[in-house]
Amino acid sequence: MPVKRLAFYDIFPKHPIIGTIHLKALPGSPAYANDLVDTIDSALQDAEVYEKGGCDALIVENFFDAPFFKDQVGPETIAAMTRIATLVRQTTKLPIGINVLRNDAISAMAIAAACDCQFIRVNVLAWAMLTDQGVIEGKSAQLLRFRAQLQAKVLVLADCLVKHAVPLSPQSMEFVAMDTWERGGADALIISGVGTGKATDEGDVQQARKGAPDAPLLIGSGVNEQNVASLLQVADGAIVGTSFKIDGKIDNPVELARVQRLVGLAKC
């Protein structure tokens, strides 16, 4: 059964804040510390803090597996993320998303469908981007057919001109947002800054809104206590990670007070 467009509003409240669980390095990646139990414990701890702090959803991603494969991770990564997502699912009723970096949307969809998750994030759903992994091409046709094959009600949250990347030729945010929404089949659009933790240009959000006026828009990077209120005047929600960490450092655990303050500002 196909996912209903705009089903985003059936899952998320007004101005949702989605807390990012940056998984420690997983088996097979260069930084893996040969302790999956510690990685699991860290993920579950962050999930608990996010929920206590008032986040509306969680997203699990293999952030510390860098350098990343371009569009297909190994079975060891899929197995580890499935195990962790299953355990997170057992600890919370919040909506959960999966992001398999760099752009393995098929594996993300499979994990999400198997683990009763509600959404995935896809860095390049439509168009093509030049990245540190090379040229990544969108595979919306394959992904949406795979979702239909699984009969999965998993939403696709898609980046437009994703961070840590540049387009192969100059493209306007307005046009890319329009195409990603209308032809790429995204269920929501994500607008980010140039890199993880980097502020999102409000002008980019406004251009995306112009190109896809009906699409739910999420801020994908750089949201903090100083800018969350202004950004949510033009966007519908945000995915937040770095600002929630102790001292604002991405490799630290999530801090409850930081979550509570930012979520409080977002809900004002």
C-alpha angles and dihedrals in degrees: 000000000000120000112255113244112247090026082135088088091054090060107032131053124225112301097001119201112211115200117216120225103205101200118219113245112302130219112292096026120112095246096047109135095203092248113106091166090063090049090051093047091050092050093049091048092052091047091053093049092048092052093046089049093056104257114161097216144358133229123201119208137168092236098155095051091093133176087060133210111243103237112340126052125198125266090253090063093047091049094049094046091047091052092049094044090051091053093046089050090055092055101049143033092208118117110268129207133195128215116183106194136254098016111309096141094159092059090044090053092048092050092046093049093048095046100044094250121158105216148007133213118228118194096199113020097150135018120012133277134199108232140163086269091056127254112346117198125201117251103191093139093057094041098050092046090050090051090052090048090054091044085226123166092210117139122226114225106192132196120229114215088349124222121265088034145077130211118256089239131011111288130176119237089229093059096042091049091050093050095043090052102038103033103016093055098227118168092210136002128234123209119193144172124253095282147001110305092008117131119261116236109244088211090061090054091051091050091049089050090052092050096045107022094170097048123101106243124210129189107233105191146014099030112153141157092275099053107025095093095051094043092051090056087072102023131059099225146328144244108221133186119135096048090056095057125097108275088000091278116141097220093056127090121265115272117221096213092053091051093048094049096048094043089049091054091048092054096049 
